[in-house]
Amino acid sequence: MRLDYLSIFPGYFDVLGISLLGKAAVNGLVDVYAHDLRDWTHDRHRTVDDTPCGGGAGMVMKPDPWGEAFDEIIGTEPDPSVHVVFPSPSGEPFTQSVAHDLSSVERIVFCCGRYEGIDHRVIDYARSMWTVHEVSLGDYVLNGGEVAALAITEAVVRLVPGFMGNPQSLAEESFSAGQDGLLEYPLFTRPVSWRGLDVPEVLMSGHHGRIAKWRRDESIRLTRERRPDLTDSDVSARH
Ligand SMILES: COc1cccc(Cn2ccc3ccc(-c4cc(N)[nH]n4)cc32)c1
């Protein structure tokens, strides 16, 4: 998998050389390339923004640098196998399902906007050429797309076959398909007693059926308390 990042702050992506992602890069599972959008400007000030047409606060990112960067980094021929991700507060929700879909593609280009956002024609042009995902991380506003791109990267790359040492741990996580859309149950490890707090006895019983029931009950309880939006009537009935 090749990952490209277009940003006026490419240094954000130096962190991708660390930890598991670093290992994936070393193992050849993932190739990471960060690009400075200003390398595709031609004025002395390396200008990437301008005032919004129609007025309004803030600045908008000019389309020209993006277009020239696309030409050099991706190419000038349409190719739907290239997935271009625009993090945006007005994007579709980024979910585990989207992460799963992206984990099987060969190439992802992250376009990290700043200011008030990117000239919309850039997104329209990208849609005419590649497979585009305008995605939101959640209902809060960041200062740009870089942090969102890092979060999306981690969610996607950890699902790439061969990346995680123990793929079984993926299957048991919250939001993974096998969990019926329930939140993960509470986790414990040794010591059994810690600062007056004990591991639930059932988990030390060695009775796998009771342990499985306790865990499911806890997932249902937590999901009903914290994420009623995840429990539809059918799921509630089953639980
Ligand atoms: C209406 O759009 C905006 C209004 C004010 C500020 C900004 C700042 N900004 C610029 C590019 C950019 C890309 C992504 C995000 C973002 C994504 C999520 N989930 N939150 N914030 C925010 C971004 C944008």
PDBQT file of the ligand as one rigid body, heavy atoms in Angstrom, charges set to zero:
ROOT
HETATM    1  C1  LIG A 301     -16.296  24.182   7.759  1.00  0.00    +0.000 C 
HETATM    2  O1  LIG A 301     -14.941  23.886   7.590  1.00  0.00    +0.000 OA
HETATM    3  C2  LIG A 301     -14.088  24.429   8.472  1.00  0.00    +0.000 A 
HETATM    4  C3  LIG A 301     -14.474  25.396   9.337  1.00  0.00    +0.000 A 
HETATM    5  C4  LIG A 301     -13.544  25.913  10.197  1.00  0.00    +0.000 A 
HETATM    6  C5  LIG A 301     -12.218  25.463  10.198  1.00  0.00    +0.000 A 
HETATM    7  C6  LIG A 301     -11.849  24.473   9.328  1.00  0.00    +0.000 A 
HETATM    8  C7  LIG A 301     -10.426  24.010   9.380  1.00  0.00    +0.000 C 
HETATM    9  N1  LIG A 301     -10.113  22.983   8.403  1.00  0.00    +0.000 N 
HETATM   10  C8  LIG A 301      -9.469  23.244   7.231  1.00  0.00    +0.000 A 
HETATM   11  C9  LIG A 301      -9.302  22.059   6.544  1.00  0.00    +0.000 A 
HETATM   12  C10 LIG A 301      -9.852  21.024   7.352  1.00  0.00    +0.000 A 
HETATM   13  C11 LIG A 301      -9.972  19.642   7.200  1.00  0.00    +0.000 A 
HETATM   14  C12 LIG A 301     -10.615  18.899   8.157  1.00  0.00    +0.000 A 
HETATM   15  C13 LIG A 301     -11.162  19.528   9.282  1.00  0.00    +0.000 A 
HETATM   16  C14 LIG A 301     -11.937  18.745  10.262  1.00  0.00    +0.000 A 
HETATM   17  C15 LIG A 301     -12.404  17.460  10.135  1.00  0.00    +0.000 A 
HETATM   18  C16 LIG A 301     -13.153  17.183  11.287  1.00  0.00    +0.000 A 
HETATM   19  N2  LIG A 301     -13.822  16.036  11.621  1.00  0.00    +0.000 N 
HETATM   20  N3  LIG A 301     -13.106  18.272  12.040  1.00  0.00    +0.000 N 
HETATM   21  N4  LIG A 301     -12.374  19.243  11.418  1.00  0.00    +0.000 NA
HETATM   22  C17 LIG A 301     -11.009  20.895   9.481  1.00  0.00    +0.000 A 
HETATM   23  C18 LIG A 301     -10.358  21.652   8.509  1.00  0.00    +0.000 A 
HETATM   24  C19 LIG A 301     -12.749  23.973   8.473  1.00  0.00    +0.000 A 
ENDROOT
TORSDOF 0
